[in-house]
Amino acid sequence: MITYYVVQSFYVDQHHRMQADEPILAKNEQQARETAESMSERKAGVVAFSRKADPAIGEYEDAIVLVQFGHIPFEDAMLDMAS
Protein backbone atom coordinates (compact mmCIF):
# COMPACT_ATOMS: atom_id res chain seq x y z
CA MET A 1 0.00 0.00 0.00
CA ILE A 2 1.11 3.53 -0.81
CA THR A 3 -0.02 6.56 1.19
CA TYR A 4 -0.96 9.54 -0.95
CA TYR A 5 -1.12 13.04 0.50
CA VAL A 6 -3.42 15.36 -1.40
CA VAL A 7 -4.40 19.02 -1.15
CA GLN A 8 -7.72 19.90 -2.77
CA SER A 9 -8.75 23.53 -3.06
CA PHE A 10 -12.05 25.07 -4.11
CA TYR A 11 -13.10 28.37 -5.62
CA VAL A 12 -16.43 30.09 -6.23
CA ASP A 13 -17.29 30.43 -9.92
CA GLN A 14 -19.18 33.26 -11.61
CA HIS A 15 -22.47 31.46 -10.84
CA HIS A 16 -21.60 31.35 -7.12
CA ARG A 17 -21.02 27.59 -7.13
CA MET A 18 -18.10 25.85 -5.47
CA GLN A 19 -15.72 24.29 -7.98
CA ALA A 20 -12.70 22.09 -7.34
CA ASP A 21 -9.24 23.08 -8.55
CA GLU A 22 -6.80 20.42 -9.74
CA PRO A 23 -5.65 18.39 -6.73
CA ILE A 24 -2.03 18.75 -5.63
CA LEU A 25 0.04 15.76 -4.50
CA ALA A 26 2.25 16.41 -1.49
CA LYS A 27 5.37 14.46 -0.47
CA ASN A 28 4.24 13.93 3.13
CA GLU A 29 1.69 14.95 5.75
CA GLN A 30 3.59 18.05 6.84
CA GLN A 31 3.86 19.36 3.29
CA ALA A 32 0.15 18.70 2.72
CA ARG A 33 -0.79 20.61 5.87
CA GLU A 34 1.52 23.54 5.06
CA THR A 35 0.32 23.77 1.46
CA ALA A 36 -3.32 23.75 2.55
CA GLU A 37 -2.70 26.46 5.14
CA SER A 38 -0.86 28.61 2.61
CA MET A 39 -3.63 28.24 0.01
CA SER A 40 -6.37 28.98 2.56
CA GLU A 41 -5.73 32.72 2.31
CA ARG A 42 -6.73 32.87 -1.36
CA LYS A 43 -9.21 30.00 -1.80
CA ALA A 44 -12.83 29.60 -0.70
CA GLY A 45 -11.92 26.26 0.85
CA VAL A 46 -9.01 23.85 1.12
CA VAL A 47 -8.75 20.33 2.46
CA ALA A 48 -5.65 18.18 2.90
CA PHE A 49 -6.14 14.46 3.21
CA SER A 50 -4.28 11.19 3.08
CA ARG A 51 -5.37 7.98 1.46
CA LYS A 52 -3.78 4.55 1.33
CA ALA A 53 -4.05 2.71 -1.95
CA ASP A 54 -2.73 -0.17 -3.99
CA PRO A 55 -3.51 0.97 -7.54
CA ALA A 56 -2.14 -2.25 -9.02
CA ILE A 57 -5.04 -4.21 -7.57
CA GLY A 58 -7.54 -1.34 -7.35
CA GLU A 59 -7.68 -1.27 -3.56
CA TYR A 60 -8.33 2.12 -1.95
CA GLU A 61 -8.96 2.96 1.69
CA ASP A 62 -11.16 5.84 2.80
CA ALA A 63 -9.60 9.29 2.84
CA ILE A 64 -8.52 10.73 6.18
CA VAL A 65 -8.87 14.50 6.52
CA LEU A 66 -5.71 16.05 7.90
CA VAL A 67 -6.80 19.70 7.94
CA GLN A 68 -9.43 21.89 6.36
CA PHE A 69 -9.98 25.61 5.91
CA GLY A 70 -12.97 27.60 4.71
CA HIS A 71 -16.01 26.04 3.08
CA ILE A 72 -15.63 22.48 1.83
CA PRO A 73 -18.46 20.89 -0.14
CA PHE A 74 -17.64 17.57 1.56
CA GLU A 75 -20.14 15.23 0.01
CA ASP A 76 -19.34 16.26 -3.55
CA ALA A 77 -15.62 16.70 -2.89
CA MET A 78 -15.11 13.37 -1.22
CA LEU A 79 -17.04 11.58 -3.95
CA ASP A 80 -14.87 13.25 -6.61
CA MET A 81 -11.69 12.43 -4.72
CA ALA A 82 -12.70 8.80 -4.41
CA SER A 83 -12.94 8.42 -8.17
DOTIMI-7010 format. One record per residue: x, y, z negated of N, C-alpha, C in turn; residue number from 1. Coordinates in pm, whole numbers, padded with zeros to 5 digits. Last residue first. Layout:
<nodes>
+--------+--------+--------+--------+--------+--------+--------+--------+--------+-----+
:   n_px :   n_py :   n_pz :  ca_px :  ca_py :  ca_pz :   c_px :   c_py :   c_pz : num :
+--------+--------+--------+--------+--------+--------+--------+--------+--------+-----+
:      X :      Y :      Z :      X :      Y :      Z :      X :      Y :      Z : NUM :
...
+--------+--------+--------+--------+--------+--------+--------+--------+--------+-----+
</nodes>
This chain:
<nodes>
+--------+--------+--------+--------+--------+--------+--------+--------+--------+-----+
:   n_px :   n_py :   n_pz :  ca_px :  ca_py :  ca_pz :   c_px :   c_py :   c_pz : num :
+--------+--------+--------+--------+--------+--------+--------+--------+--------+-----+
: -01294 :  00896 :  00680 : -01294 :  00842 :  00817 : -01155 :  00821 :  00871 :  83 :
: -01271 :  01026 :  00446 : -01270 :  00880 :  00441 : -01262 :  00819 :  00580 :  82 :
: -01303 :  01289 :  00508 : -01169 :  01243 :  00472 : -01159 :  01092 :  00472 :  81 :
: -01578 :  01300 :  00549 : -01487 :  01325 :  00661 : -01348 :  01271 :  00631 :  80 :
: -01666 :  01250 :  00288 : -01704 :  01158 :  00395 : -01610 :  01175 :  00513 :  79 :
: -01561 :  01469 :  00158 : -01511 :  01337 :  00122 : -01550 :  01233 :  00226 :  78 :
: -01709 :  01675 :  00281 : -01562 :  01670 :  00289 : -01511 :  01531 :  00260 :  77 :
: -01977 :  01625 :  00215 : -01934 :  01626 :  00355 : -01783 :  01608 :  00366 :  76 :
: -01955 :  01637 : -00070 : -02014 :  01523 : -00001 : -01966 :  01515 :  00143 :  75 :
: -01814 :  01890 : -00127 : -01764 :  01757 : -00156 : -01825 :  01643 : -00077 :  74 :
: -01725 :  02165 : -00023 : -01846 :  02089 :  00014 : -01818 :  01939 : -00001 :  73 :
: -01594 :  02367 : -00260 : -01563 :  02248 : -00183 : -01694 :  02178 : -00150 :  72 :
: -01485 :  02687 : -00341 : -01601 :  02604 : -00308 : -01559 :  02488 : -00219 :  71 :
: -01189 :  02703 : -00551 : -01297 :  02760 : -00471 : -01411 :  02662 : -00449 :  70 :
: -00980 :  02417 : -00572 : -00998 :  02561 : -00591 : -01113 :  02607 : -00502 :  69 :
: -00856 :  02121 : -00732 : -00943 :  02189 : -00636 : -00959 :  02335 : -00674 :  68 :
: -00649 :  01832 : -00757 : -00680 :  01970 : -00794 : -00773 :  02028 : -00689 :  67 :
: -00680 :  01559 : -00705 : -00571 :  01605 : -00790 : -00598 :  01744 : -00844 :  66 :
: -00908 :  01305 : -00657 : -00887 :  01450 : -00652 : -00781 :  01488 : -00753 :  65 :
: -00857 :  01019 : -00482 : -00852 :  01073 : -00618 : -00819 :  01220 : -00608 :  64 :
: -01046 :  00813 : -00260 : -00960 :  00929 : -00284 : -00969 :  00971 : -00430 :  63 :
: -01049 :  00455 : -00268 : -01116 :  00584 : -00280 : -01014 :  00694 : -00307 :  62 :
: -00835 :  00273 : -00039 : -00896 :  00296 : -00169 : -00964 :  00432 : -00169 :  61 :
: -00844 :  00076 :  00248 : -00833 :  00212 :  00195 : -00903 :  00219 :  00060 :  60 :
: -00724 : -00134 :  00495 : -00768 : -00127 :  00356 : -00741 :  00012 :  00301 :  59 :
: -00632 : -00213 :  00746 : -00754 : -00134 :  00735 : -00810 : -00125 :  00595 :  58 :
: -00391 : -00328 :  00774 : -00504 : -00421 :  00757 : -00637 : -00347 :  00738 :  57 :
: -00236 : -00106 :  00819 : -00214 : -00225 :  00902 : -00329 : -00324 :  00892 :  56 :
: -00291 :  00082 :  00622 : -00351 :  00097 :  00754 : -00338 : -00027 :  00842 :  55 :
: -00355 :  00074 :  00320 : -00273 : -00017 :  00399 : -00333 : -00016 :  00539 :  54 :
: -00354 :  00337 :  00076 : -00405 :  00271 :  00195 : -00302 :  00173 :  00250 :  53 :
: -00461 :  00571 : -00165 : -00378 :  00455 : -00133 : -00441 :  00382 : -00015 :  52 :
: -00461 :  00915 : -00190 : -00537 :  00798 : -00146 : -00439 :  00688 : -00110 :  51 :
: -00513 :  01231 : -00347 : -00428 :  01119 : -00308 : -00518 :  01003 : -00270 :  50 :
: -00577 :  01578 : -00272 : -00614 :  01446 : -00321 : -00510 :  01344 : -00279 :  49 :
: -00678 :  01908 : -00311 : -00565 :  01818 : -00290 : -00606 :  01683 : -00347 :  48 :
: -00883 :  02151 : -00160 : -00875 :  02033 : -00246 : -00749 :  01955 : -00209 :  47 :
: -01014 :  02475 : -00139 : -00901 :  02385 : -00112 : -00908 :  02269 : -00211 :  46 :
: -01206 :  02740 :  00004 : -01192 :  02626 : -00085 : -01075 :  02540 : -00042 :  45 :
: -01159 :  02966 :  00148 : -01283 :  02960 :  00070 : -01279 :  02845 : -00030 :  44 :
: -00822 :  03094 :  00129 : -00921 :  03000 :  00180 : -01044 :  03000 :  00091 :  43 :
: -00625 :  03240 :  00006 : -00673 :  03287 :  00136 : -00779 :  03197 :  00199 :  42 :
: -00557 :  03126 : -00234 : -00573 :  03272 : -00231 : -00632 :  03322 : -00100 :  41 :
: -00511 :  02858 : -00191 : -00637 :  02898 : -00256 : -00663 :  03048 : -00251 :  40 :
: -00259 :  02799 : -00103 : -00363 :  02824 : -00001 : -00491 :  02880 : -00062 :  39 :
: -00130 :  02752 : -00348 : -00086 :  02861 : -00261 : -00194 :  02898 : -00159 :  38 :
: -00264 :  02522 : -00436 : -00270 :  02646 : -00514 : -00234 :  02767 : -00428 :  37 :
: -00191 :  02340 : -00233 : -00332 :  02375 : -00255 : -00345 :  02506 : -00331 :  36 :
:  00086 :  02331 : -00274 :  00032 :  02377 : -00146 : -00113 :  02420 : -00162 :  35 :
:  00097 :  02221 : -00533 :  00152 :  02354 : -00506 :  00099 :  02413 : -00376 :  34 :
: -00022 :  01966 : -00491 : -00079 :  02061 : -00587 : -00032 :  02205 : -00557 :  33 :
:  00157 :  01856 : -00304 :  00015 :  01870 : -00272 : -00051 :  01974 : -00362 :  32 :
:  00396 :  01854 : -00448 :  00386 :  01936 : -00329 :  00239 :  01958 : -00289 :  31 :
:  00323 :  01667 : -00649 :  00359 :  01805 : -00684 :  00347 :  01897 : -00563 :  30 :
:  00278 :  01430 : -00503 :  00169 :  01495 : -00575 :  00201 :  01641 : -00607 :  29 :
:  00449 :  01451 : -00181 :  00424 :  01393 : -00313 :  00314 :  01473 : -00382 :  28 :
:  00440 :  01552 :  00077 :  00537 :  01446 :  00047 :  00508 :  01374 : -00084 :  27 :
:  00119 :  01597 :  00240 :  00225 :  01641 :  00149 :  00317 :  01523 :  00119 :  26 :
: -00058 :  01683 :  00529 :  00004 :  01576 :  00450 :  00116 :  01635 :  00366 :  25 :
: -00349 :  01867 :  00570 : -00203 :  01875 :  00563 : -00153 :  01759 :  00477 :  24 :
: -00628 :  01879 :  00800 : -00565 :  01839 :  00673 : -00412 :  01844 :  00684 :  23 :
: -00754 :  02166 :  00957 : -00680 :  02042 :  00974 : -00617 :  02004 :  00840 :  22 :
: -01045 :  02287 :  00776 : -00924 :  02308 :  00855 : -00861 :  02170 :  00877 :  21 :
: -01398 :  02263 :  00779 : -01270 :  02209 :  00734 : -01158 :  02247 :  00831 :  20 :
: -01636 :  02514 :  00697 : -01572 :  02429 :  00798 : -01437 :  02384 :  00744 :  19 :
: -01943 :  02633 :  00584 : -01810 :  02585 :  00547 : -01760 :  02491 :  00656 :  18 :
: -02109 :  02900 :  00748 : -02102 :  02759 :  00713 : -01958 :  02723 :  00679 :  17 :
: -02161 :  03151 :  00858 : -02160 :  03135 :  00712 : -02167 :  02989 :  00668 :  16 :
: -02108 :  03179 :  01117 : -02247 :  03146 :  01084 : -02264 :  03117 :  00935 :  15 :
: -01836 :  03207 :  01133 : -01918 :  03326 :  01161 : -02067 :  03304 :  01133 :  14 :
: -01724 :  02999 :  00852 : -01729 :  03043 :  00992 : -01824 :  03161 :  01011 :  13 :
: -01504 :  02978 :  00590 : -01643 :  03009 :  00623 : -01645 :  03062 :  00766 :  12 :
: -01284 :  02696 :  00535 : -01310 :  02837 :  00562 : -01457 :  02854 :  00595 :  11 :
: -01078 :  02474 :  00346 : -01205 :  02507 :  00411 : -01216 :  02657 :  00431 :  10 :
: -00822 :  02220 :  00332 : -00875 :  02353 :  00306 : -01001 :  02375 :  00389 :   9 :
: -00665 :  01955 :  00184 : -00772 :  01990 :  00277 : -00827 :  02126 :  00239 :   8 :
: -00380 :  01774 :  00152 : -00440 :  01902 :  00115 : -00540 :  01937 :  00224 :   7 :
: -00279 :  01453 :  00037 : -00342 :  01536 :  00140 : -00396 :  01665 :  00079 :   6 :
: -00075 :  01183 :  00022 : -00112 :  01304 : -00050 : -00157 :  01405 :  00054 :   5 :
: -00095 :  00831 :  00016 : -00096 :  00954 :  00095 : -00139 :  01069 :  00005 :   4 :
:  00078 :  00548 : -00063 : -00002 :  00656 : -00119 :  00017 :  00780 : -00034 :   3 :
:  00045 :  00223 :  00074 :  00111 :  00353 :  00081 :  00020 :  00455 :  00014 :   2 :
:  00083 : -00118 :  00000 :  00000 :  00000 :  00000 :  00088 :  00125 :  00000 :   1 :
+--------+--------+--------+--------+--------+--------+--------+--------+--------+-----+
</nodes>
